[in-house]
Amino acid sequence: METPALTLQDYRRLAQGRMERPVWDFFEGGAGEEHTLAANERAFDRVRLRPTVLRPAAGPDTTCKILGRTWAAPIGVAPMAFHTLAHPDGELATVRAAAARGIPVTISTFAGRACEELAAAADGAPLWLQLYCFRDRSVTRRLIERAERAGVEALVLTVDAPRLGRRLRDVRNDFRLPPHVVPANLDGGGFSSPAAHARAELDPSLDWSAVPWLRSVSSLPILVKGILTAPDALRAVEAGVDGIIVSNHGGRQLDGVPATLEALPEITAAVRSACPVLIDGGIRRGRDVLACLALGADAALVGRPVLHGLAADGEDGVGGVLDILLEELEDAMTLTGTRSLADILPDLVRTRAPW
């Protein structure tokens, strides 16, 4: 009898045993020598929590409000392409599991399931759309219009990918998508090599004018994903964005940039609550979410562990991953004397070494 998964690392091991090596490398790999990929997780290993004792905290309140919508916890699912590589149900299983727990999902431009069926499966839970800007802006416009009609509630513009990073695992494997895995919300073809498609189709001249352009084609809130410095965070605020996501693309773009947790404090200090600040990258435990909030984030987005759960056991596996994170977050809040998210302050955490 298989031992039940009790941690996100357990789900990782289960997923690895169910995926072919090239697919595993596609999901798990990073850019270059993968220093940033590893740094994302190591940054959380340096965090030390400082509990406050004798403060009743049974049943802590984990709810939060982002862009006017209440989330069951300050946790969301980060955008990741082609969930259908991990399981035939793909994003449909992910959205169903997340919605059942009041957790929002950001679906990728390269989602393997149609945004209309995903919006229906969300059952009222928040659903966002991650965007790449294509050289042909009409492609991006059609995707936005389709998603908005389906009921997507916000747009997440990825700003750190004028081209895809050099992902050596995929280069060595000459990675190709199987014929049945395609982006369900895009027209055309040429998708079999994600790297080659990106080089041909993504707009390398993307600049801050993209924000007012998005405003001209949609009334949805706009977040920018891929911010790592205070100056860029301030530029985003000046551009009028509705939210910032501190992200290094899961270590998949430029190797050698900071771990997102390292970059977070200067960004939250600069933004000063002008808009919500979210973070992704390396979050593997509920206490990691607590650390993000203590350093100023409003919520944390989880990426690869969701795919691990999906590969391990479909919708139930995604649900298992989210349940572990929620339980671990409640546990960490209770044992640090933190009764609600408003109690999570910077003095809750220390790091073993300065960044």
C-alpha positions in Angstrom: 0.0 0.0 0.0 1.4 3.4 -1.0 2.3 5.7 1.9 0.0 8.8 1.9 1.6 12.1 0.9 2.1 14.3 4.0 4.2 17.0 2.5 4.7 18.7 -0.8 8.0 16.9 -1.2 6.1 13.6 -1.0 3.9 14.7 -3.9 7.1 15.7 -5.8 8.5 12.2 -5.5 5.2 10.7 -6.6 5.0 12.9 -9.6 8.5 12.2 -10.7 7.7 8.5 -10.8 4.7 9.1 -13.1 6.3 11.5 -15.6 8.6 10.7 -18.6 12.0 12.4 -18.1 11.7 15.1 -20.8 8.3 16.2 -19.4 9.7 16.2 -15.8 12.6 18.3 -17.0 10.3 20.7 -18.8 8.4 21.4 -15.6 11.3 21.2 -13.1 14.1 22.8 -15.0 15.4 26.3 -14.8 17.6 28.6 -16.8 21.3 28.3 -17.1 23.0 26.4 -14.3 19.8 26.7 -12.2 21.3 28.7 -9.4 18.2 31.0 -9.1 15.9 27.9 -9.3 17.7 26.5 -6.2 17.9 29.9 -4.5 14.2 30.3 -4.5 13.8 27.4 -2.1 17.0 28.0 -0.1 15.8 31.5 0.8 13.0 30.0 2.8 15.3 27.6 4.5 17.1 30.7 6.0 13.9 32.0 7.6 13.4 31.6 11.3 10.0 32.3 12.9 9.7 34.1 16.2 6.6 32.9 18.0 4.5 35.0 20.5 3.3 32.7 23.3 0.2 32.6 25.5 -1.9 34.3 22.8 -5.0 32.2 22.1 -5.0 31.5 18.4 -7.2 28.4 17.9 -8.8 28.4 14.5 -6.9 31.3 13.0 -8.6 33.4 10.4 -6.8 32.9 7.1 -9.2 34.8 4.8 -7.9 37.8 2.8 -9.2 40.2 0.3 -7.4 40.8 -3.0 -8.8 43.1 -5.7 -12.1 43.2 -3.9 -12.6 39.4 -3.8 -12.3 37.3 -0.6 -9.9 34.4 -0.8 -10.1 31.5 1.7 -6.4 31.9 2.3 -3.5 34.1 1.0 -2.7 31.4 -1.4 -3.3 31.1 -5.2 -2.2 28.9 -8.0 0.5 30.5 -10.2 0.3 30.4 -14.0 2.0 27.4 -15.6 1.7 26.2 -19.2 0.3 22.9 -20.4 -1.1 21.2 -17.3 -2.3 18.6 -19.8 1.3 17.3 -19.9 0.9 16.3 -16.3 -2.7 14.8 -16.5 -5.3 14.5 -19.3 -7.7 16.7 -17.3 -5.1 19.4 -17.1 -6.2 22.8 -15.9 -9.7 21.6 -15.5 -8.7 19.4 -12.6 -6.6 22.2 -11.1 -9.4 24.7 -11.2 -11.9 22.3 -9.8 -9.7 21.4 -6.8 -8.7 25.0 -6.1 -12.3 26.3 -6.4 -13.5 23.7 -3.9 -11.2 25.3 -1.4 -11.8 28.9 -2.2 -8.3 29.2 -3.9 -7.9 31.4 -7.0 -6.1 30.1 -10.2 -4.2 32.1 -12.8 -4.5 30.2 -16.1 -1.6 30.5 -18.6 -1.7 31.9 -22.1 -0.6 28.4 -23.0 -3.3 26.5 -21.0 -4.2 23.2 -22.4 -8.0 23.6 -21.7 -10.4 26.2 -22.9 -11.0 29.2 -20.7 -14.8 28.8 -21.1 -14.8 25.4 -19.4 -12.3 26.6 -16.8 -14.4 29.6 -15.9 -17.4 27.3 -15.5 -15.4 24.9 -13.3 -14.2 27.8 -11.1 -17.8 28.0 -9.7 -17.5 31.6 -8.6 -13.9 31.4 -7.3 -11.5 34.0 -8.8 -9.9 33.1 -12.1 -7.2 35.3 -13.6 -5.5 35.1 -17.0 -1.7 35.3 -17.5 -0.7 37.1 -20.7 2.3 37.1 -23.0 2.3 39.9 -25.5 2.7 38.6 -29.1 4.3 40.4 -31.9 0.9 40.3 -33.5 -1.2 42.2 -30.9 -4.4 41.0 -32.4 -3.6 37.5 -31.1 -3.3 38.9 -27.6 -6.4 41.0 -28.0 -8.5 38.0 -29.1 -7.3 36.0 -26.1 -8.2 38.8 -23.7 -11.7 39.2 -25.3 -12.3 35.5 -25.2 -11.2 35.3 -21.5 -13.2 38.3 -20.5 -16.4 36.9 -22.1 -15.8 33.7 -20.2 -15.7 35.5 -16.9 -12.0 35.9 -16.1 -11.6 38.6 -13.5 -8.0 40.0 -14.0 -5.1 40.1 -16.4 -1.6 39.1 -15.3 1.0 40.5 -17.8 4.3 38.6 -17.7 7.0 41.3 -18.1 10.2 39.2 -17.7 10.0 37.3 -21.0 10.9 39.3 -24.1 12.3 35.9 -25.0 12.4 32.6 -23.1 15.4 31.9 -21.0 18.0 29.3 -22.0 16.6 26.2 -20.3 19.4 23.7 -20.7 17.4 20.6 -19.8 15.0 21.3 -22.7 17.9 22.0 -25.0 19.5 18.7 -24.1 16.3 16.8 -24.5 15.3 18.6 -27.7 11.9 18.9 -25.9 8.8 18.8 -28.0 5.2 18.8 -27.0 3.2 15.6 -27.9 0.7 16.2 -30.7 -2.3 16.1 -28.3 -1.0 18.9 -26.1 -1.7 22.4 -27.6 -2.7 25.8 -26.2 -6.5 25.5 -26.3 -7.1 29.3 -26.3 -4.8 30.3 -29.2 -5.3 29.9 -32.9 -2.7 28.6 -35.4 0.1 26.2 -35.0 3.8 25.9 -34.6 3.5 25.1 -30.9 5.4 21.8 -30.7 8.7 23.5 -29.6 7.8 26.0 -26.9 11.2 27.7 -27.2 11.1 28.1 -30.9 7.5 29.4 -30.8 8.4 32.0 -28.2 11.4 33.2 -30.3 9.1 33.6 -33.3 6.0 35.0 -31.7 6.7 36.8 -28.4 7.2 40.6 -28.7 10.8 41.4 -27.7 10.1 45.2 -27.8 7.5 45.1 -25.0 7.7 48.1 -22.8 5.6 50.1 -20.3 3.3 51.2 -23.1 1.8 47.7 -22.8 -0.1 48.8 -19.7 -2.2 51.6 -21.3 -2.6 49.4 -24.4 -4.2 46.7 -22.2 -6.4 49.4 -20.6 -7.6 50.3 -24.1 -8.7 46.8 -24.9 -10.1 45.6 -21.5 -11.7 46.9 -18.3 -10.2 44.2 -16.2 -7.7 44.8 -13.4 -4.1 44.5 -14.6 -1.2 42.9 -12.6 2.4 42.8 -13.7 4.4 39.6 -13.0 8.1 39.5 -13.1 9.1 42.5 -10.9 12.4 42.0 -8.9 13.5 45.6 -8.0 12.0 48.6 -6.2 12.5 50.9 -9.2 10.5 48.6 -11.5 7.9 48.3 -8.8 7.6 52.1 -8.6 7.3 52.3 -12.4 4.5 49.8 -12.3 2.7 51.9 -9.7 3.2 55.0 -11.8 1.8 53.1 -14.8 -1.4 52.5 -12.8 -1.3 48.7 -12.4 -3.7 47.1 -10.0 -1.1 44.6 -8.5 2.5 43.4 -8.7 3.7 39.9 -8.6 7.3 39.5 -7.4 8.6 36.7 -9.6 11.7 35.4 -11.3 9.6 33.0 -13.5 10.4 30.1 -11.2 14.1 30.5 -12.0 13.3 29.8 -15.7 14.3 33.1 -17.3 17.7 34.7 -16.2 19.9 32.6 -14.0 21.7 34.6 -11.3 18.8 37.0 -10.3 17.7 37.1 -6.7 15.4 34.6 -5.1 12.0 36.2 -5.0 11.9 36.2 -1.2 15.1 38.1 -1.2 13.7 40.7 -3.6 10.4 41.0 -1.7 11.2 43.4 1.2 12.6 46.2 -1.0 9.6 46.0 -3.2 7.0 46.1 -0.5 8.8 49.0 1.2 8.8 50.9 -2.1 5.2 50.2 -2.9 3.8 51.1 0.6 0.4 49.5 0.0 -0.2 51.4 -3.2 -1.4 48.1 -4.7 -1.4 44.4 -3.7 1.9 42.7 -3.9 2.0 39.0 -4.5 4.9 36.6 -4.7 5.8 33.3 -6.3 8.8 31.0 -6.4 10.0 28.3 -4.1 7.0 28.1 -1.8 6.9 24.5 -0.5 5.4 24.8 3.0 2.6 26.6 4.8 5.2 28.4 6.9 6.8 29.8 3.7 3.5 31.6 3.0 3.6 33.0 6.5 7.2 34.3 5.9 6.0 36.0 2.6 3.3 37.8 4.5 5.6 38.9 7.3 7.9 40.5 4.6 5.0 42.4 3.2 3.3 40.3 0.6 -0.5 40.2 0.4 -0.6 36.6 -0.9 1.6 33.9 -2.3 1.2 31.9 -5.5 2.2 28.2 -5.7 3.5 26.7 -8.9 5.3 23.4 -9.4 3.8 21.6 -6.4 0.4 22.0 -8.0 1.7 20.2 -11.1 3.2 17.5 -8.8 -0.2 16.9 -7.3 -1.9 16.9 -10.7 0.6 14.3 -12.0 0.3 12.2 -8.9 -3.4 11.9 -8.6 -5.3 14.4 -10.8 -7.9 16.6 -9.1 -7.5 14.8 -5.8 -3.7 15.3 -6.0 -4.1 19.0 -6.5 -6.5 19.1 -3.7 -4.1 17.2 -1.5 -1.3 19.7 -2.2 -3.6 22.7 -1.3 -4.9 21.0 1.8 -1.4 20.4 3.1 -0.5 24.1 2.5 -3.7 25.3 4.2 -3.2 23.0 7.2 0.5 23.9 7.5 -0.4 27.6 7.3 -3.0 27.3 10.0 -0.6 25.3 12.1 2.2 27.9 11.8 -0.2 30.7 12.6 -1.5 29.0 15.7 1.9 28.1 17.0 3.3 31.6 16.4 0.3 33.2 18.2 -1.0 34.7 15.0 -4.8 35.0 15.1 -5.4 36.7 11.7 -3.4 37.9 8.8 -3.4 41.4 10.3 -1.2 40.0 13.1 1.5 39.0 10.7 4.2 41.7 11.1 7.9 41.9 10.0 9.2 41.0 13.5 7.6 37.6 13.1 10.7 36.5 11.0 14.5 36.6 11.1 16.9 35.2 8.6 20.1 33.2 9.5 22.2 35.5 7.3 21.7 38.9 5.8 20.7 38.9 2.1 
